[in-house]
Amino acid sequence: MQTKIEQQSTIKLSTSTQKLLRCPVCRNPLEVSGDTYRCVGAKCHSQFPVVHGIPVLIDERASIFSIEDFVKQRSTYREINSDPSRSKVKQILKRFLPDIGKNLKSQKNYEQFAQLLFSSSERPNVLVIGGSVLGDGLEVLLQYETIEFIESDISFGPRTSLICDAHSLPFASNSLDGVVIQAVLEHIVDPWRCCEEIHRVLKPEGLVYAETPFMQQVHGGRYDFTRFTHLGHRRLFRKFEEIESGAVCGPGMALAWSYRYFLLSFTQSKLARLLIELFVRFTAFYLKYFDYWLLNKPGTFDAASAYYFIGKKSDQVLSDRELIQLYKGAL
């Protein structure tokens, strides 16, 4: 069993990224003194520790976590859902048994996102929110050596280079070329505030890539709050010009998840739930293959497992009257 320290990232923030960091409380610049970041604001004077080489820039007023959680390495979202025995079982299931879900568009979307980034900058910087582990398809983006990635999370992990809360991003306004937030907004207490922060830290015409579930059951335990329809997801990014949006995981996957959770709801026994997981893998894996046919059909906009959005920062705001005209479903 690895300790938390062993599981932590060896990825460090570059000098150029450190210059972009700001106090998450008042947004004034920070100075480094030993293993501490100090706010230079005359009325703030907040201090933030560096824990095992990773800055912890948390505004405790706008977070369900405290700085002490990270100093003392208490369980936060990622760790609370990473019981070692469960993780080993999941690894075995993933390696040897068919999965019931599949993200059909993330790789293509990330390739498009990369090309859009390079159209405005030769060496773009990209903040990954919830980046302690690699998201589906993100390896496509990581292959570009000229993109500087800032992988942040509210948990220590193999790729974490910065601890921060998306409600108060510790970056200067208009400082980033891109933001990736994949399978994260459902775990944020106030996703609207998070999207406002994304808009703030992006440069003019900066890019965002988001994936968020719709027809999925709770998968984050106590840290799971919200789901979005296609239009609900679009409204989150109403201050962005849409480049493309749609489903990444279709109704076939949504049905398989519902089947799984229906059976799991009958028991709390760990052994019984493991047997159910095995049973579901063997009896429902084929449902995801329907999504190859269904993904772009109108009905999927009403029934998808998850949606994506690629957008560009704008100075225009999409009105709710304009929003409802964007409905693409079959109802």
Secondary structure, 3 states (H helix, E strand, C coil): CCCHHHHCCCCCCCHHHHHHEECCCCCCEEEEECCEEEECCCCCCCEEEEECCEEEECCHHHCCCCHHHHHCCCCCHHHHCCCHHHHHHHHHHHHHCCCCCCCCCHHHHHHHHHHHHHCCCCCCEEEEECCCCCCCCCHHHHCCCCCEEEEEECCCCCCCCEEECCCCCCECCCCEEEEEEECCHHHCCCHHHHHHHHHHHEEEEEEEEEEEECCCCCCCHHHCCCCCCHHHHHHHCCCEEEEEEEEEECHHHHHHHHHHHHHHCCCCCHHHHHHHHHHHHHHHHHHHHHHHHHCCCCCHHHHCCEEEEEEEECCCCCCHHHHHCCCCCCC
